[in-house]
Amino acid sequence: MLAVLFAVGTAVNYWANENDGFCVASTNQASPAGGASCTPATLAPYGPALYSLETFLPAADFGQRKAFVPNQNVFSGQLVFNYSVIQRILAWIFGLLLALAPTNVLRRE
């Protein structure tokens, strides 16, 4: 299940990057017109698998989440943001279950 969650996250991040769903964090600025302007991540060294892995593992820091942010002005960016929240929650749940598995705490008696 963890591998499927990671693979789907990588696919969503790849699709979003192809559809301008990510911005380079240092260029994500509010514009006077009310929107935001940013440099698309397609112009920078972005790795969808590393972004997914960094979202998936609570203690991981590969620099992807600091360097690239979802572009909330497009559908693909909103999808990535929402999926990242779901992926992080499920990763914590499955990670805790995986940590508890060897202790037999979850065993039915």
C-alpha positions as CSV (number, residue, x, y, z in Angstrom):
1,M,0.0,0.0,0.0
2,L,2.8,2.4,0.8
3,A,4.4,1.7,-2.6
4,V,1.1,2.5,-4.4
5,L,0.7,5.7,-2.4
6,F,4.2,6.8,-3.4
7,A,3.7,5.8,-7.1
8,V,0.4,7.7,-7.4
9,G,2.0,10.7,-5.7
10,T,4.9,10.6,-8.2
11,A,2.4,10.4,-11.1
12,V,0.3,13.3,-9.8
13,N,3.4,15.4,-9.3
14,Y,4.7,14.6,-12.8
15,W,1.3,15.4,-14.4
16,A,1.1,18.7,-12.4
17,N,4.6,19.7,-13.4
18,E,3.8,19.2,-17.1
19,N,0.7,21.4,-16.6
20,D,2.4,24.3,-14.8
21,G,1.2,23.1,-11.4
22,F,4.5,24.0,-9.6
23,C,6.3,27.2,-9.1
24,V,9.9,27.9,-8.1
25,A,9.4,29.0,-4.5
26,S,11.6,32.1,-4.7
27,T,9.6,33.5,-7.6
28,N,6.1,32.9,-6.2
29,Q,5.0,36.4,-5.4
30,A,1.6,38.1,-5.2
31,S,0.9,40.5,-8.0
32,P,-1.0,43.8,-7.7
33,A,-3.8,42.4,-9.9
34,G,-4.7,39.9,-7.1
35,G,-3.2,36.8,-8.6
36,A,0.3,35.4,-8.2
37,S,3.1,35.3,-10.6
38,C,5.8,32.6,-10.6
39,T,8.4,30.8,-12.7
40,P,7.1,27.3,-13.7
41,A,9.1,24.4,-12.2
42,T,9.5,23.0,-15.7
43,L,12.3,25.5,-16.1
44,A,14.2,24.3,-13.1
45,P,15.6,20.9,-11.9
46,Y,12.4,19.5,-10.4
47,G,12.0,15.8,-9.5
48,P,8.5,14.5,-9.1
49,A,9.6,11.3,-7.4
50,L,11.8,13.2,-4.9
51,Y,8.9,15.6,-4.2
52,S,6.6,12.7,-3.6
53,L,9.1,10.9,-1.4
54,E,9.7,14.1,0.7
55,T,5.9,14.5,1.1
56,F,5.6,10.9,2.0
57,L,8.4,10.6,4.6
58,P,7.8,12.9,7.6
59,A,11.5,13.4,8.3
60,A,12.8,13.6,4.8
61,D,14.4,16.7,3.4
62,F,15.6,16.6,-0.2
63,G,15.0,20.3,-0.8
64,Q,12.1,19.8,-3.2
65,R,9.4,21.1,-1.0
66,K,11.4,24.2,-0.1
67,A,12.4,24.9,-3.7
68,F,9.0,24.2,-5.4
69,V,5.5,25.1,-4.3
70,P,2.1,24.2,-5.8
71,N,0.7,26.9,-8.1
72,Q,-2.7,27.6,-6.5
73,N,-3.9,29.5,-9.5
74,V,-4.2,26.5,-11.7
75,F,-6.2,23.2,-11.3
76,S,-3.1,21.0,-11.3
77,G,-1.5,23.0,-8.5
78,Q,-4.7,22.7,-6.4
79,L,-4.8,19.0,-7.0
80,V,-1.2,18.6,-6.0
81,F,-1.7,20.6,-2.8
82,N,-4.8,18.5,-1.8
83,Y,-3.1,15.2,-2.7
84,S,0.0,16.2,-0.7
85,V,-2.2,16.7,2.4
86,I,-3.9,13.3,1.9
87,Q,-0.6,11.6,1.1
88,R,1.0,13.0,4.3
89,I,-1.9,11.9,6.5
90,L,-1.9,8.4,5.0
91,A,1.8,8.2,5.3
92,W,1.7,8.9,9.0
93,I,-1.1,6.4,9.6
94,F,0.6,3.6,7.6
95,G,4.0,4.4,9.0
96,L,2.6,4.1,12.6
97,L,0.9,0.8,11.7
98,L,4.1,-0.5,10.2
99,A,6.1,0.5,13.3
100,L,3.5,-1.2,15.5
101,A,3.4,-4.4,13.5
102,P,6.5,-6.1,15.1
103,T,5.3,-5.3,18.6
104,N,2.1,-7.4,18.3
105,V,0.0,-4.5,19.7
106,L,-2.4,-4.9,16.8
107,R,-2.9,-8.7,17.2
108,R,-6.4,-9.9,17.8
109,E,-6.7,-12.2,20.8
